[in-house]
Amino acid sequence: MSSNVILTKNQYGKAENRVVRVTRDTDRHEIIDLNVTSQLRGDFAGAHLQGDNGHVVATDTQKNTIFAFARDHIDSPEQLLLKLANHFTSEFDWVTGGRWQAEQYGWSRIDDNDHCFYRSAPEIRTAVLVRDGDKDALISGFYDLTVMKTTQSGFAGFPRDQYTTLAETDDRIMATDISTRWRYNSTDVDFNASYDSIKATIMTAFTDHYSRALQETLYKMAQQVLAKHSEVDEIKFSCPNKHHFLSDLSFCDLDNPGEVFYAADRPYGLIEATFTREGAQSADEAWVGIAGFC
Ligand SMILES: O=c1[nH]c(=O)c2[nH]c(=O)[nH]c2[nH]1
């Protein structure tokens, strides 16, 4: 058995740079609030195997670059990631790719005030760019968008065995925290418009049908996103089924016609699925490192 150690995959950089950009050209300020990670890939064998840092663009330099680029206008998290990738791969010829990611937190104006804001968007917007030579994979998404429908959901027709106690129902609460990521087939996209439209499409698709299972609802959400958005080739969902159990009020002689529920926080069903446009190129490598999806 050989005891030789071979360096295989490696990447490194500065994680979770919290960048808040205030645009104050006029009295009416704008803010963009990001958490940005930069990781480089390429020829870094010297650092690992010989202690030679000649190729190691310091993580501190990567951090500084992110903040320096924030001095320019930030159009969208995706545009910032593309700019960082272009910079590092063109400035240092041994940097052949990397992985850049951002989360964005949403803020709204208090009373339409010019410079006072509150954290508003419930969901966290995400973006990941993976560059490998001349190949880019760009995956955007969001998590923690909590939604509920109070009827028009059921669950029946499932197999029964000696362990099955669940009653069939044609009227239940369905609630979930939507986590989703979608892969663009281009980097030439109006990312903010696309994000807003995909989020709206997902929410509308949650409302517009009688759901026979959360699985069916995920499919309908994916179907509508892929039908409306030719710039998207693949979409994944990871959604807990946040169970709401009808509270039994018979102990005090009260009925409960679907009005009082116990919201259980665990255990929860966990429904995950990937939907791909038929005929689209797959990009499984790009998903490595994105946890919590199948
Ligand atoms: O929408 C659902 N999908 C399931 O797979 C499932 N399983 C379960 O017990 N309840 C539900 N609900």
The ligand as an SDF file (V2000), in Angstrom:
LIG
                    3D

 12 13  0  0  0  0  0  0  0  0999 V2000
  -47.4270   16.4370    1.4700 O   0  0  0  0  0  0  0  0  0  0  0  0
  -47.1020   15.4180    2.1140 C   0  0  0  0  0  0  0  0  0  0  0  0
  -46.1780   14.5750    1.6070 N   0  0  0  0  0  0  0  0  0  0  0  0
  -45.7670   13.4440    2.2660 C   0  0  0  0  0  0  0  0  0  0  0  0
  -44.9070   12.6730    1.7590 O   0  0  0  0  0  0  0  0  0  0  0  0
  -46.3590   13.2050    3.5180 C   0  0  0  0  0  0  0  0  0  0  0  0
  -46.1890   12.2070    4.4350 N   0  0  0  0  0  0  0  0  0  0  0  0
  -46.9780   12.5080    5.4880 C   0  0  0  0  0  0  0  0  0  0  0  0
  -47.0570   11.8300    6.5580 O   0  0  0  0  0  0  0  0  0  0  0  0
  -47.6830   13.6630    5.2450 N   0  0  0  0  0  0  0  0  0  0  0  0
  -47.3080   14.1060    4.0260 C   0  0  0  0  0  0  0  0  0  0  0  0
  -47.6650   15.2080    3.3170 N   0  0  0  0  0  0  0  0  0  0  0  0
  1  2  2  0
  2  3  1  0
  2 12  1  0
  3  4  1  0
  4  5  2  0
  4  6  1  0
  6  7  1  0
  6 11  2  0
  7  8  1  0
  8  9  2  0
  8 10  1  0
 10 11  1  0
 11 12  1  0
M  END
$$$$
